[in-house]
Amino acid sequence: MYLIEWMYWRVAVAEHDSSLSMRGKIDKYMPKDFSAVPEEMEQTRSAPVSDSPRLRSPVYAYNDTHLEMRAGCMEYARGLVTIVSLFFVYITIGFFHLSFIALFKFISTPSFSWLLAVIFEVVLAGVFTWLYVKYGFQITRFEMLTQRRLLVRFNRKTQQVYLHRPKYAGGVTVLPWGKFVAEVDAGGTRFPILLAWPPQPGRPNMDLCFVGKACATSGPMRDEWEFIRRYMEEGPEGLPQPRIHSKWPLPWHAFGPVFGGMLGLLLGRREGQPSSGSALDTQQIGKRLLGRLLMLVALVIISPALLTLGLANWLSQLLCWEPRWPKVIREAGQPGKPIPKLTTAEDYDPETCRRLYLNADLWTPKGHDGIAENDNPDEPSDSQ
């Protein structure tokens, strides 16, 4: 599900008077100035966070040049939009079906009541169709009739990070390695590893990337980030070989994220709890066993809903296409091949570029000075 990425991009390109504009509201979500944290960027790049680096998220490519992984924030919830979309389409088709039945009845036995029935059913079918085309289709595209997955590729030869997203969520983006702040200690929040690139000259918006999958505890997420960090800083030597994930939309790839979330809650150790080797009194053991038992009962009760969600997840993948990197990114890091240019606002169409500069001040909390190329977001840059 690409809901978070879509919403974030819509905020970045929203007009001031738009309902999606976060002007005056975003400060409470940004407690610090991300554009003035060079020390934290350096720590993100160079400071070890784990002694046991390993990857647990889907890996699609791994060699001496690049590491490619699944990105995206809400993969475990994928399937919800598919279910709602199919239900809405089913209702719309049902109204069209009833209108045809009423029309045939009116033709065979003309009467005013059948005429009203035809008009009523046609109007309802038209309203539902208009609502879906106007508002529903863009929501459907969070999961269906779009690229099958979001990708992030770490290229250690070019020291760049490549993001592959649909155009409505920011598109393909080239960003510098190490010029971001990483949040890797968010176990239990249902968010994966978060990388945040602050505004830079030529790129007035803050860019986000969610790497891998969420976890009930922070330990596995720190292990995963340490693997990525060492790979980019030191190379693949000494790192365990990750299992390469197939890109085919296999059924168990759809059920894994859905059931994995509940199983993580059932089997995963909570932050702040002692491990199994620590001393526990009888009361603590009893509470833990009771909690696990209740969670197991809940899992059995909701398993039909999880099964339905898994089937919808698989269907959504079948109705999508596999994303493909541009040639310059596929060849990046190979001898004699050019290094991809970092993405700037000018790489988008003129209207998108104008709106990115218009909202440049959103990413710097009040009381701080940003480093966007244009200090006045209401005035576009000269290149526009």
C-alpha positions as CSV (number, residue, x, y, z in Angstrom):
1,M,0.0,0.0,0.0
2,Y,1.5,3.3,-1.1
3,L,-0.8,5.6,1.0
4,I,1.9,7.3,3.1
5,E,4.1,8.0,0.2
6,W,1.2,9.4,-1.8
7,M,0.1,11.6,1.0
8,Y,3.6,12.9,1.7
9,W,4.1,13.8,-2.0
10,R,0.7,15.5,-2.2
11,V,1.6,17.6,0.8
12,A,5.0,18.5,-0.9
13,V,3.2,19.8,-4.0
14,A,0.0,21.2,-2.5
15,E,-1.1,24.7,-3.1
16,H,-1.4,27.0,-0.1
17,D,-5.2,27.0,-0.2
18,S,-5.4,23.3,-0.7
19,S,-7.0,21.0,1.8
20,L,-3.8,18.9,1.7
21,S,-1.6,21.9,2.6
22,M,0.2,21.4,6.0
23,R,1.1,25.1,6.3
24,G,0.9,26.0,10.0
25,K,0.4,22.3,11.0
26,I,3.6,20.5,10.3
27,D,5.6,22.0,13.1
28,K,4.2,19.6,15.7
29,Y,5.4,16.6,13.5
30,M,8.9,18.1,13.2
31,P,10.3,18.7,16.7
32,K,13.7,19.5,15.3
33,D,15.2,21.1,12.3
34,F,16.2,18.3,10.0
35,S,18.1,20.7,7.7
36,A,20.7,21.5,10.4
37,V,21.8,18.1,11.7
38,P,25.2,17.3,10.1
39,E,26.4,15.6,13.2
40,E,23.4,13.2,13.2
41,M,24.0,12.6,9.5
42,E,27.6,11.6,10.1
43,Q,26.6,9.4,13.0
44,T,23.9,7.7,10.8
45,R,26.6,6.9,8.2
46,S,29.5,5.9,10.4
47,A,28.3,4.8,13.9
48,P,27.7,1.0,14.3
49,V,24.3,0.1,15.8
50,S,24.6,-3.7,16.1
51,D,27.2,-6.5,16.3
52,S,25.1,-8.9,14.3
53,P,24.3,-7.4,10.9
54,R,21.7,-9.3,8.9
55,L,18.8,-8.7,6.5
56,R,15.3,-9.9,7.3
57,S,13.4,-7.9,4.6
58,P,12.9,-9.0,1.0
59,V,16.1,-8.5,-1.0
60,Y,15.9,-8.5,-4.8
61,A,19.5,-8.0,-5.8
62,Y,22.8,-8.2,-4.0
63,N,26.3,-7.9,-5.4
64,D,29.5,-5.9,-5.1
65,T,27.9,-2.9,-6.7
66,H,24.4,-2.5,-5.3
67,L,21.9,-3.8,-2.8
68,E,18.2,-3.7,-3.8
69,M,15.4,-4.1,-1.2
70,R,11.7,-3.6,-0.8
71,A,10.6,-0.1,0.3
72,G,7.2,1.2,1.5
73,C,5.6,1.9,4.8
74,M,2.4,-0.2,5.0
75,E,3.0,-3.4,3.1
76,Y,1.5,-5.4,6.0
77,A,-1.9,-3.7,5.3
78,R,-1.8,-4.2,1.6
79,G,-5.1,-5.8,0.5
80,L,-7.5,-3.4,2.4
81,V,-7.8,-1.0,-0.5
82,T,-8.3,-3.9,-2.9
83,I,-11.2,-5.3,-0.9
84,V,-12.9,-1.9,-0.6
85,S,-12.3,-1.2,-4.4
86,L,-13.7,-4.5,-5.5
87,F,-16.7,-4.0,-3.2
88,F,-17.3,-0.6,-4.7
89,V,-17.0,-1.9,-8.2
90,Y,-19.3,-4.8,-7.4
91,I,-22.0,-2.4,-6.1
92,T,-21.6,-0.3,-9.3
93,I,-21.9,-3.3,-11.6
94,G,-25.0,-4.4,-9.5
95,F,-26.7,-1.1,-10.2
96,F,-26.0,-1.4,-13.9
97,H,-27.3,-5.0,-13.9
98,L,-30.5,-3.9,-12.1
99,S,-31.0,-1.0,-14.6
100,F,-30.8,-3.5,-17.5
101,I,-33.3,-5.8,-15.9
102,A,-35.7,-2.8,-15.3
103,L,-35.2,-1.7,-18.9
104,F,-36.1,-5.1,-20.3
105,K,-39.1,-5.2,-18.0
106,F,-40.2,-1.7,-19.2
107,I,-39.8,-2.8,-22.9
108,S,-41.8,-6.0,-22.4
109,T,-44.5,-4.4,-20.1
110,P,-44.4,-0.6,-20.4
111,S,-45.5,1.2,-17.3
112,F,-44.7,4.3,-15.3
113,S,-43.3,2.3,-12.4
114,W,-40.8,0.4,-14.5
115,L,-39.8,3.7,-16.2
116,L,-39.1,5.2,-12.7
117,A,-37.1,2.0,-11.8
118,V,-35.0,2.4,-15.0
119,I,-34.3,6.1,-14.3
120,F,-33.5,5.4,-10.6
121,E,-31.1,2.5,-11.3
122,V,-29.3,4.4,-14.1
123,V,-28.9,7.5,-11.9
124,L,-27.4,5.4,-9.1
125,A,-25.1,3.6,-11.4
126,G,-24.0,6.9,-12.9
127,V,-23.4,8.5,-9.5
128,F,-21.3,5.5,-8.3
129,T,-19.4,5.5,-11.5
130,W,-18.6,9.2,-11.3
131,L,-17.6,8.9,-7.7
132,Y,-15.2,6.1,-8.4
133,V,-13.7,7.7,-11.5
134,K,-13.3,11.1,-9.7
135,Y,-12.1,9.9,-6.3
136,G,-12.0,6.1,-6.0
137,F,-9.6,5.2,-8.9
138,Q,-6.6,7.1,-7.4
139,I,-7.2,5.2,-4.2
140,T,-7.3,1.9,-6.0
141,R,-4.0,2.7,-7.5
142,F,-2.4,2.6,-4.1
143,E,-2.4,-1.2,-4.6
144,M,-3.7,-2.1,-8.1
145,L,-3.0,-1.1,-11.7
146,T,0.3,0.5,-10.6
147,Q,3.8,-0.8,-10.1
148,R,4.0,-3.9,-8.0
149,R,6.3,-2.7,-5.3
150,L,8.4,0.3,-4.1
151,L,12.1,-0.3,-4.4
152,V,15.2,1.2,-2.9
153,R,18.7,0.5,-4.3
154,F,21.9,1.3,-2.4
155,N,24.8,1.7,-4.8
156,R,28.1,1.5,-3.0
157,K,30.2,2.4,-6.1
158,T,28.4,5.7,-6.8
159,Q,27.6,6.3,-3.1
160,Q,24.0,7.0,-4.1
161,V,20.5,5.8,-3.1
162,Y,17.8,5.2,-5.7
163,L,14.1,5.3,-4.9
164,H,11.6,3.7,-7.3
165,R,8.1,5.0,-6.7
166,P,5.0,5.8,-8.9
167,K,4.9,9.3,-10.3
168,Y,2.0,10.2,-8.1
169,A,4.3,9.4,-5.1
170,G,7.5,11.2,-6.2
171,G,8.7,9.0,-9.0
172,V,12.2,7.7,-9.5
173,T,14.6,9.7,-7.4
174,V,18.4,9.8,-7.0
175,L,19.7,10.9,-3.6
176,P,23.1,11.0,-2.0
177,W,24.2,8.4,0.5
178,G,25.0,9.6,4.0
179,K,23.1,13.0,3.6
180,F,20.1,11.7,5.6
181,V,18.9,11.0,9.1
182,A,18.0,7.4,9.9
183,E,15.4,6.3,12.4
184,V,16.2,2.6,13.1
185,D,15.0,2.3,16.7
186,A,11.2,2.3,16.1
187,G,10.2,-1.3,17.0
188,G,6.5,-1.8,17.7
189,T,5.5,1.4,15.9
190,R,4.5,-0.6,12.7
191,F,7.0,1.6,10.8
192,P,10.1,0.2,9.0
193,I,13.5,1.9,9.0
194,L,13.0,5.5,8.0
195,L,15.5,7.5,6.0
196,A,14.9,11.3,5.8
197,W,16.8,13.6,3.4
198,P,16.6,17.2,4.5
199,P,16.2,20.0,2.0
200,Q,19.3,20.8,0.0
201,P,20.1,23.5,-2.6
202,G,18.2,22.5,-5.7
203,R,15.9,20.1,-3.8
204,P,13.6,22.2,-1.5
205,N,11.5,19.4,-0.2
206,M,12.4,16.8,2.4
207,D,12.4,13.2,0.9
208,L,11.5,10.1,2.8
209,C,12.1,6.4,2.3
210,F,10.8,3.5,4.4
211,V,13.2,0.5,4.0
212,G,12.3,-3.1,4.6
213,K,9.5,-4.2,6.9
214,A,8.4,-3.3,10.4
215,C,9.1,-5.3,13.5
216,A,7.7,-5.7,16.9
217,T,11.1,-5.0,18.5
218,S,14.0,-2.7,17.6
219,G,16.8,-5.3,17.6
220,P,16.1,-6.8,14.2
221,M,15.7,-3.4,12.7
222,R,19.1,-2.3,14.1
223,D,20.7,-5.5,12.7
224,E,19.2,-4.7,9.3
225,W,20.4,-1.1,9.3
226,E,23.9,-2.2,10.4
227,F,24.0,-4.6,7.4
228,I,23.1,-1.7,5.0
229,R,25.5,0.7,6.6
230,R,28.5,-1.7,6.5
231,Y,27.7,-2.7,3.0
232,M,27.8,0.9,1.8
233,E,30.7,2.0,4.0
234,E,32.9,-1.1,4.0
235,G,31.7,-3.4,1.2
236,P,30.1,-6.9,1.3
237,E,33.2,-8.6,2.8
238,G,32.4,-10.2,6.1
239,L,28.6,-9.8,5.7
240,P,26.3,-12.8,5.6
241,Q,24.9,-13.7,2.2
242,P,21.2,-12.6,2.1
243,R,18.5,-14.8,0.6
244,I,17.4,-13.3,-2.8
245,H,13.7,-12.8,-2.9
246,S,11.9,-13.7,-6.2
247,K,10.0,-10.9,-7.9
248,W,7.3,-13.2,-9.1
249,P,4.0,-12.5,-7.3
250,L,3.9,-15.9,-5.5
251,P,1.0,-16.5,-3.0
252,W,3.2,-16.9,0.1
253,H,4.8,-13.5,-0.6
254,A,1.3,-12.0,-0.2
255,F,0.4,-13.9,3.0
256,G,3.8,-13.3,4.7
257,P,3.3,-9.6,5.4
258,V,-0.3,-10.1,6.6
259,F,0.3,-12.9,9.0
260,G,3.8,-11.8,9.8
261,G,2.5,-8.8,11.7
262,M,0.3,-10.8,14.0
263,L,2.9,-13.5,14.5
264,G,5.4,-10.8,15.4
265,L,3.1,-9.6,18.1
266,L,2.5,-13.1,19.3
267,L,6.1,-14.4,19.3
268,G,8.2,-11.2,19.4
269,R,9.7,-10.1,22.7
270,R,8.5,-6.6,23.8
271,E,10.9,-3.8,24.3
272,G,11.9,-3.5,28.0
273,Q,11.0,-7.2,28.8
274,P,13.8,-9.5,29.9
275,S,14.9,-12.3,27.5
276,S,14.1,-15.9,28.1
277,G,17.4,-16.4,29.8
278,S,16.7,-13.8,32.5
279,A,15.3,-14.5,35.9
280,L,11.5,-14.4,36.0
281,D,9.3,-14.9,39.0
282,T,6.2,-17.1,38.9
283,Q,3.8,-14.2,38.5
284,Q,5.7,-12.8,35.5
285,I,5.8,-16.2,33.9
286,G,2.0,-16.6,34.4
287,K,1.2,-13.2,33.0
288,R,3.4,-13.8,29.9
289,L,1.8,-17.2,29.3
290,L,-1.7,-15.8,29.7
291,G,-0.9,-13.0,27.3
292,R,0.4,-15.4,24.7
293,L,-2.6,-17.6,25.1
294,L,-5.0,-14.7,24.6
295,M,-3.1,-13.6,21.6
296,L,-3.2,-17.1,20.1
297,V,-7.0,-17.2,20.6
298,A,-7.4,-13.8,19.0
299,L,-5.2,-14.9,16.1
300,V,-7.4,-18.0,15.5
301,I,-10.6,-15.8,15.7
302,I,-9.4,-13.3,13.1
303,S,-7.6,-15.8,10.9
304,P,-10.5,-15.8,8.3
305,A,-10.1,-12.0,8.0
306,L,-6.3,-12.3,7.6
307,L,-6.8,-15.0,5.0
308,T,-9.1,-12.7,3.0
309,L,-6.6,-9.9,3.4
310,G,-3.8,-12.2,2.1
311,L,-5.9,-13.2,-0.9
312,A,-6.6,-9.5,-1.7
313,N,-2.9,-8.8,-1.3
314,W,-2.0,-11.4,-3.8
315,L,-4.7,-10.2,-6.2
316,S,-3.4,-6.7,-6.0
317,Q,0.1,-7.9,-7.0
318,L,-1.3,-9.9,-9.9
319,L,-3.0,-6.7,-11.2
320,C,0.3,-4.7,-11.1
321,W,3.4,-4.6,-13.2
322,E,7.0,-5.1,-12.1
323,P,8.9,-1.7,-11.9
324,R,12.0,-1.3,-14.0
325,W,14.9,1.1,-13.3
326,P,16.0,3.6,-16.0
327,K,19.1,2.5,-17.9
328,V,21.4,5.0,-16.3
329,I,20.6,3.5,-12.9
330,R,20.8,-0.1,-14.0
331,E,24.3,0.6,-15.3
332,A,25.4,2.9,-12.4
333,G,28.7,1.7,-10.9
334,Q,29.8,-0.2,-13.9
335,P,33.2,0.7,-15.4
336,G,32.9,3.5,-17.9
337,K,29.3,4.2,-17.2
338,P,28.1,7.6,-16.1
339,I,27.1,8.4,-12.5
340,P,23.4,9.3,-12.3
341,K,22.6,13.0,-11.6
342,L,21.1,13.7,-8.2
343,T,17.4,14.6,-8.5
344,T,16.5,18.3,-8.2
345,A,13.2,20.1,-8.4
346,E,14.0,21.2,-11.9
347,D,13.8,17.5,-13.0
348,Y,10.0,17.6,-12.6
349,D,7.6,19.5,-14.8
350,P,7.5,23.3,-14.3
351,E,4.2,23.3,-12.2
352,T,5.5,20.6,-9.8
353,C,8.9,22.5,-9.6
354,R,7.0,25.7,-8.7
355,R,5.0,24.0,-6.0
356,L,8.0,22.3,-4.5
357,Y,9.7,25.7,-4.0
358,L,6.4,27.2,-2.9
359,N,6.3,24.7,0.1
360,A,10.1,24.8,0.8
361,D,9.5,26.5,4.2
362,L,7.3,23.6,5.4
363,W,10.4,21.4,6.2
364,T,12.0,23.9,8.6
365,P,10.2,24.4,11.9
366,K,9.6,28.0,13.0
367,G,12.5,29.6,14.7
368,H,15.0,27.8,12.4
369,D,16.7,28.9,9.2
370,G,16.4,26.5,6.3
371,I,18.9,25.8,3.7
372,A,16.6,25.6,0.7
373,E,17.9,27.2,-2.4
374,N,15.1,29.8,-2.4
375,D,14.6,31.6,0.9
376,N,11.2,32.9,-0.3
377,P,9.0,30.0,-1.2
378,D,6.5,32.2,-2.9
379,E,9.1,33.2,-5.5
380,P,10.2,30.4,-7.8
381,S,13.9,30.0,-8.7
382,D,15.4,31.7,-11.7
383,S,15.5,28.4,-13.6
384,Q,11.7,28.3,-13.6
